[in-house]
């Protein structure tokens, strides 16, 4: 993956992707690579008392795992 993602958290990555999609700076290859990553991470949902915080932490962990691979 790109070096610019190294210091990004998942929310920043998602915002970057949305900005690129809106301003037309994406090509088909980038869209086909990044959209499935966002979908997979966005599907992570934690149930329980502190679900919002736990879901965000789980998504961030999944983002780091994907980035490191």
Helices and strands as residue ranges (DSSP letters): G 3-7, H 10-23, H 28-42, H 51-68
